[in-house]
Amino acid sequence: MRRLTTAKPVRHFLLLALGLLLVAGNAAALPTHDSQGQALPSLAPMLDKVTPAVVNIATTGTVRVRGNPLLDDPFFRRFFDMPEQPRERRTQSLGSGVIVDADKGYILTNNHVIEQADQIKVTLRNGSSYDAELIGTDPDSDVAVIRIEADNLTAVPLADSDSLRVGDFVVAIGNPFGLGQTVTSGIISALDRSGLGIQGYEDFIQTDASINPGNSGGALVNLNGELVGINNAIFSRSGGNIGIGFAIPINMAREIMGQLVEHGEVRRGQLGAQAQDLTPELAQAFDLEQGRGAVITQVSPGSPADKSGLQAGDIVIEVDGKPVRDANTLRNAIGLLRIGSKVRMKVLREGKTLSLTATVEESVSRQQGGEKLHAHLTGARFSDITEGHRLHGRIEGVLVSEVEQGSPAWSAGLRPNDVIVSVNRQPVKNLAEMRKQIGNSQQLLLNIRRGNGALFLYLR
């Protein structure tokens, strides 16, 4: 982004702008019809109906500041005459949302827009502001539902995002950079984008309609004014739009919203099988012509997959009538199903096509208190990475599910959502292996994966 560094260019720019205004003032109005009398196309009539349903969201919250542990010592502060350091700081964020139920006041947005918010304020296009109630969030898909109490709201009708095609025209509406409601247009550049590492469950619509910070949670609509996606992220090296934006398909967001409204959370089930992509090399090894699908690598005994007859080596090519491109597609399809749902799978086995049916069951997470593993781990809870978790199949290790602030585990540096991948330089894939590696060790060297980074913690 260029910056003006002197006043002189600014004066020239203002003079030019004023000149253009004078010319515009003397010019005729823009034509509304061509030379044959045909009306020129415009998005304005559609936008008049849709834009009142796209809202601005402003949040305020607090986050805990991690400071120098010496500054937490009252004796140290008193000795050096140092004031007590603030432990929390206020945060603010701006984003967008879409009214999808005018009668109940439900608004779809992104989890990261309202994450850690103490107060959520929604502003309509007409300037009216309301305090919003948080209905539920799903960090794994980055979908959230909030609610306002207001009369005469406008909602956007929902489209079928499965019917989208590359090249369809779309319009993005949101609040970029806090400027206020803004409309941009473009086309759908790609569909079914996954493996980007943005969220746990990814099936993005890619668009070149300009999406910038603040557009998150806003609407992506088709030319009929129907909601096809919730704007979510951009690919950018500078932080600004370069024509690669991503939106959550409305079919996915609608399924998640249903569970958030009903339960306040998403209750994901499990199939009990692990899979990997069907690569061209594997397709050749299995003597297959097609190179798309998910190869089952492991089936847990007694799981829904086992009961359905699914076996290691089977290649899943279709789930509930929809093609399976890779292991991520299979994971998304199962992850969006409600517990108790029946899933129909079409699989290839030894050159034959089979149809199998499984009933999705609740995922059981085995947890272990840290005090039972080691004194230095007191205050933390650990669990295996189960099938319903966003990290399942992506990383092997033990999940730190909870850490009590001020506990020995917290003081040692452990934080929620850390993944322990090795103990005392030995890799661990689950709780059982972690327990074995800890044994009677007095000291622990933990290799931690945290977000996109990694670190070692030495506990003694």
C-alpha positions in Angstrom: 0.0 0.0 0.0 1.5 3.4 -1.1 1.7 6.2 1.4 1.7 10.0 0.6 4.8 11.5 2.3 4.5 15.1 1.4 1.7 17.7 1.3 2.4 18.6 -2.3 1.0 15.5 -4.0 -2.0 15.7 -1.7 -2.8 19.2 -3.0 -2.5 18.1 -6.6 -4.7 15.1 -5.9 -7.4 17.4 -4.3 -7.2 19.8 -7.3 -7.6 16.9 -9.7 -10.5 15.5 -7.7 -12.3 18.9 -7.6 -11.8 19.2 -11.3 -13.3 15.9 -11.9 -16.3 16.8 -9.7 -16.8 20.0 -11.8 -16.7 18.0 -15.0 -19.1 15.4 -13.5 -21.4 18.2 -12.4 -21.7 19.5 -16.0 -22.0 16.0 -17.6 -25.2 14.2 -18.3 -26.4 11.4 -15.9 -25.2 7.9 -16.6 -27.3 6.1 -19.2 -29.9 3.5 -18.0 -30.6 2.2 -21.5 -28.6 1.3 -24.5 -29.0 2.7 -28.0 -31.7 0.1 -28.8 -33.7 1.1 -25.7 -32.8 -2.0 -23.7 -32.2 -1.6 -20.0 -28.6 -1.9 -18.9 -27.9 -4.6 -16.3 -27.5 -3.5 -12.7 -27.1 -5.3 -9.4 -28.8 -2.5 -7.6 -32.3 -4.0 -7.4 -31.0 -7.2 -6.0 -28.7 -5.4 -3.5 -31.6 -3.3 -2.3 -33.2 -6.5 -1.0 -30.1 -8.2 0.4 -27.9 -5.5 2.0 -30.4 -4.8 4.9 -29.7 -8.3 6.0 -25.9 -7.9 6.3 -24.9 -6.4 9.6 -21.7 -5.0 11.1 -20.5 -6.7 14.3 -18.3 -5.0 16.9 -17.0 -6.9 19.9 -15.1 -6.0 23.0 -13.4 -8.6 25.3 -10.4 -9.3 27.6 -7.5 -11.6 27.2 -5.0 -12.6 29.8 -1.5 -11.2 29.4 1.3 -13.5 30.1 4.0 -11.5 31.8 7.4 -12.1 33.5 6.9 -14.6 36.3 9.2 -12.5 38.5 6.7 -9.6 38.3 4.0 -11.9 39.8 6.2 -12.2 43.0 5.0 -9.5 45.6 8.4 -9.6 47.3 10.2 -8.9 44.0 7.9 -6.0 43.2 8.2 -4.5 46.6 12.0 -4.8 46.7 12.4 -3.0 43.4 9.4 -0.7 44.0 7.6 -1.8 40.9 3.8 -1.4 40.4 1.7 -4.5 39.9 1.5 -5.4 36.2 -1.9 -5.6 34.5 -2.9 -9.3 33.9 -5.6 -8.6 31.3 -6.0 -6.2 28.4 -9.1 -5.1 26.5 -9.5 -6.3 22.9 -11.8 -5.0 20.1 -12.7 -6.5 16.8 -14.9 -5.7 13.8 -16.6 -8.1 11.4 -19.8 -8.8 9.6 -22.8 -11.1 9.9 -25.8 -12.2 8.0 -29.4 -12.3 9.2 -30.8 -15.7 8.2 -34.0 -15.9 10.3 -35.8 -12.5 10.6 -38.5 -13.8 13.0 -36.0 -15.2 15.6 -33.2 -12.7 15.0 -30.6 -15.4 14.2 -27.4 -14.1 12.6 -24.6 -16.3 11.1 -21.0 -15.1 11.4 -17.5 -16.5 12.0 -16.3 -17.8 15.3 -13.2 -15.7 15.1 -15.3 -12.6 14.8 -16.9 -13.0 18.2 -14.2 -15.2 19.9 -13.4 -14.1 23.5 -16.0 -11.3 23.3 -17.6 -10.0 26.5 -20.0 -7.8 24.5 -21.3 -8.2 21.0 -22.9 -5.2 19.3 -24.8 -5.5 16.0 -25.4 -2.5 13.8 -28.0 -2.7 11.0 -27.7 -0.9 7.7 -30.1 1.7 8.9 -27.8 2.6 11.8 -29.8 0.8 14.6 -27.6 -1.0 17.1 -28.4 -4.0 19.3 -26.7 -6.0 21.9 -26.4 -9.6 20.7 -26.8 -12.9 22.5 -24.3 -15.7 21.7 -26.2 -18.8 20.8 -23.2 -21.1 20.0 -19.9 -21.4 18.3 -18.0 -24.1 16.5 -14.3 -23.3 16.3 -13.5 -26.3 14.1 -15.6 -24.9 11.2 -15.3 -21.2 12.3 -19.1 -20.8 12.4 -21.0 -19.0 15.1 -24.7 -18.0 15.7 -25.7 -14.9 17.5 -29.2 -13.4 18.1 -30.7 -10.0 18.4 -34.2 -8.9 19.5 -35.5 -6.5 16.9 -38.6 -6.0 14.8 -38.9 -5.8 11.0 -35.6 -7.5 10.3 -34.7 -8.7 6.8 -33.2 -12.1 6.2 -31.3 -13.5 3.2 -32.9 -16.6 1.5 -30.5 -19.5 1.5 -29.3 -21.2 -1.7 -28.1 -24.7 -2.3 -24.4 -24.3 -2.4 -24.0 -27.9 -3.8 -25.3 -26.6 -7.1 -22.7 -23.9 -7.5 -20.3 -24.0 -10.5 -17.0 -22.5 -11.2 -17.7 -19.3 -13.2 -20.9 -18.4 -11.4 -21.1 -14.7 -10.6 -21.2 -13.8 -6.9 -21.3 -10.7 -4.7 -19.5 -10.2 -1.4 -21.1 -7.9 1.2 -19.4 -6.9 4.4 -17.6 -4.4 6.5 -14.0 -4.3 5.3 -11.5 -2.4 7.5 -14.4 -1.0 9.5 -15.3 1.3 6.6 -19.0 0.4 6.7 -21.1 -1.8 4.4 -19.3 -2.4 1.1 -20.2 -4.5 -1.9 -17.8 -6.2 -4.3 -18.4 -8.6 -7.2 -16.6 -11.4 -8.9 -16.9 -15.1 -9.8 -16.5 -18.4 -8.1 -12.9 -19.3 -8.9 -12.9 -22.8 -7.4 -14.9 -25.2 -5.3 -14.2 -27.8 -2.6 -11.0 -26.1 -1.4 -9.5 -28.0 1.5 -6.2 -28.8 3.1 -5.4 -25.1 3.6 -4.9 -25.4 7.3 -7.3 -22.5 8.0 -9.9 -24.5 9.9 -10.4 -28.1 11.1 -13.2 -28.7 8.6 -12.6 -27.2 5.2 -14.7 -27.2 2.1 -14.3 -23.7 0.9 -15.7 -21.7 -2.0 -12.9 -19.7 -3.6 -13.8 -16.4 -5.1 -12.1 -13.4 -6.6 -14.7 -11.0 -5.3 -12.7 -8.6 -3.0 -12.7 -9.8 0.6 -10.6 -7.9 3.1 -10.2 -7.9 6.9 -13.6 -7.0 8.4 -15.5 -8.9 5.7 -15.3 -12.1 7.8 -18.8 -13.4 8.6 -20.3 -11.4 5.7 -22.5 -12.6 2.9 -21.5 -14.2 -0.4 -24.7 -14.1 -2.6 -25.6 -15.2 -6.1 -27.2 -12.9 -8.6 -30.6 -14.0 -7.3 -29.8 -12.5 -3.9 -29.5 -15.9 -2.3 -26.9 -16.7 0.3 -24.3 -19.2 -1.0 -21.6 -18.7 1.6 -20.2 -17.0 4.7 -17.0 -15.0 3.9 -14.2 -16.5 6.0 -10.6 -15.9 5.0 -8.2 -14.5 2.4 -4.9 -15.7 1.0 -2.6 -12.6 1.1 1.0 -11.8 1.7 0.2 -8.2 2.5 -3.0 -8.5 4.5 -5.1 -7.0 1.6 -7.1 -8.6 -1.2 -5.2 -10.2 -4.1 -8.2 -12.0 -5.6 -8.1 -15.2 -3.5 -10.9 -15.3 -0.9 -12.6 -18.2 0.8 -16.2 -18.6 2.0 -17.9 -21.4 4.0 -20.6 -23.0 1.8 -24.0 -22.2 3.2 -25.0 -25.9 3.2 -22.2 -26.6 5.7 -23.0 -23.5 7.7 -26.7 -24.4 7.8 -26.0 -27.9 9.2 -23.8 -26.5 11.9 -26.3 -23.7 12.7 -29.0 -26.3 13.3 -26.8 -28.0 16.0 -25.7 -24.7 17.6 -29.3 -23.6 17.9 -30.4 -27.0 19.3 -27.5 -27.8 21.6 -25.3 -24.7 21.8 -22.4 -26.8 20.3 -21.8 -29.2 17.5 -21.9 -32.9 18.7 -19.9 -34.7 16.1 -20.1 -38.4 15.8 -17.5 -41.0 14.7 -17.3 -43.7 12.1 -14.3 -45.5 13.7 -12.1 -45.7 10.6 -9.0 -43.9 9.4 -8.3 -43.1 5.8 -5.7 -41.6 3.4 -6.0 -40.0 0.0 -6.1 -42.3 -3.1 -3.0 -41.1 -4.9 -2.2 -42.0 -8.5 0.4 -44.4 -7.2 -2.1 -46.1 -4.9 -4.6 -46.3 -7.7 -2.1 -48.1 -9.8 -1.3 -50.4 -7.0 -5.0 -51.2 -6.6 -5.3 -51.6 -10.4 -7.8 -48.8 -10.6 -8.4 -46.3 -13.4 -9.8 -43.6 -11.2 -7.5 -41.6 -8.9 -10.1 -40.1 -6.5 -11.3 -41.5 -3.3 -10.3 -42.3 0.3 -8.4 -45.5 1.1 -9.4 -47.0 4.5 -6.2 -47.8 6.4 -7.7 -48.9 9.8 -11.1 -49.9 11.2 -11.6 -49.9 15.0 -13.1 -53.1 16.3 -16.8 -52.7 17.3 -17.0 -49.3 15.7 -19.8 -48.2 13.3 -17.4 -48.8 10.4 -16.7 -52.3 11.6 -20.4 -53.1 12.1 -21.1 -51.8 8.5 -18.6 -54.3 7.0 -16.0 -51.7 6.1 -12.5 -53.1 5.8 -9.0 -51.8 5.6 -8.1 -51.5 1.9 -11.6 -50.5 0.9 -11.8 -47.4 -1.2 -14.7 -45.1 -0.4 -15.8 -43.3 -3.5 -19.2 -42.0 -2.5 -21.0 -40.9 0.7 -24.7 -40.3 0.7 -24.7 -40.0 -3.1 -21.9 -37.4 -3.2 -18.5 -38.2 -4.6 -15.5 -38.6 -2.3 -12.4 -36.9 -3.7 -10.0 -37.6 -0.8 -9.7 -38.4 2.9 -10.6 -34.8 3.8 -13.9 -35.0 1.9 -14.8 -38.2 3.8 -13.9 -36.6 7.1 -16.0 -33.5 6.3 -19.0 -35.7 5.3 -18.9 -37.7 8.5 -18.1 -34.7 10.7 -21.2 -32.8 9.6 -23.6 -35.7 10.4 -25.5 -35.8 13.6 -25.1 -38.7 16.1 -27.5 -41.4 15.2 -27.5 -40.5 11.5 -27.2 -43.3 8.9 -24.5 -42.9 6.3 -24.5 -44.7 3.0 -21.1 -45.4 1.5 -20.2 -46.8 -1.9 -16.8 -48.5 -1.8 -14.5 -50.4 -4.1 -13.2 -53.8 -2.9 -11.1 -56.0 -5.2 -12.6 -54.6 -8.3 -16.2 -54.8 -7.1 -18.5 -52.0 -6.0 -20.3 -52.4 -2.7 -22.9 -50.4 -0.9 -22.5 -50.2 2.9 -24.6 -48.4 5.6 -23.3 -47.3 9.0 -24.9 -45.5 11.9 -22.8 -42.6 13.3 -22.1 -43.0 17.0 -21.0 -40.5 19.7 -17.3 -40.1 19.9 -16.0 -41.2 23.3 -13.0 -39.1 24.6 -10.8 -40.8 27.1 -9.3 -38.2 29.5 -6.6 -38.5 32.1 -5.8 -36.1 35.0 -2.2 -34.9 34.9 -1.7 -35.6 38.6 -2.0 -39.3 37.9 0.8 -39.1 35.3 3.4 -36.8 37.0 3.5 -34.2 39.7 4.6 -31.6 37.3 1.5 -32.2 35.2 -1.0 -31.5 38.0 -3.8 -29.2 36.9 -3.9 -30.4 33.3 -6.1 -32.9 31.6 -5.0 -35.0 28.7 -6.9 -37.0 26.0 -6.4 -38.9 22.9 -7.1 -37.1 19.6 -10.5 -38.7 18.7 -12.0 -39.0 15.3 -14.3 -36.0 15.8 -11.5 -33.6 16.6 -10.2 -31.3 14.0 -6.6 -32.6 14.4 -7.6 -36.2 13.9 -5.6 -37.7 11.1 -3.4 -34.6 10.8 -1.1 -35.1 13.8 -0.3 -37.9 16.2 0.1 -37.2 19.9 -1.7 -36.4 23.1 -4.0 -33.4 23.4 -3.9 -31.1 26.4 -7.6 -30.6 26.8 -7.6 -28.4 29.9 -5.1 -26.5 32.1 -6.0 -24.8 35.3 -4.4 -21.4 35.6 -1.8 -21.2 38.4 -1.4 -25.0 38.6 2.0 -26.7 38.2 1.1 -27.6 34.6 0.3 -24.0 33.8 3.5 -22.7 35.5 5.5 -25.3 33.5 4.1 -23.7 30.3 1.4 -26.1 29.2 -1.7 -24.5 27.5 -5.1 -25.9 26.3 -5.0 -27.3 22.8 -1.2 -28.1 23.0 -0.4 -31.5 21.5 2.4 -33.5 23.1 4.2 -35.4 20.3 7.2 -36.8 22.3 8.2 -37.4 25.9 11.9 -37.6 26.8 12.7 -37.7 23.1 10.4 -40.7 22.5 7.4 -40.2 20.2 3.9 -40.7 21.7 0.8 -41.4 19.7 -1.8 -41.7 22.6 -2.2 -41.6 26.3 -1.1 -45.2 26.8 2.2 -44.5 25.2 2.7 -41.2 27.1 2.0 -43.0 30.4 4.6 -45.6 29.5 7.3 -43.1 28.5 6.8 -41.0 31.7 7.2 -44.1 33.9 9.1 -43.1 37.0 10.9 -40.2 35.4 11.7 -37.4 37.8 12.2 -34.9 34.9 10.2 -34.5 31.7 11.3 -33.2 28.3 8.1 -32.6 26.3 8.0 -31.7 22.6 4.9 -29.6 22.0 3.0 -28.6 18.9 1.2 -25.3 19.4 -0.8 -23.9 16.5 1.6 -23.7 13.6 4.7 -23.8 15.8 6.6 -26.2 18.1 8.6 -25.9 21.3 10.2 -28.0 24.0 9.3 -27.8 27.7 11.7 -29.1 30.3 9.9 -29.9 33.6 12.0 -30.6 36.7 
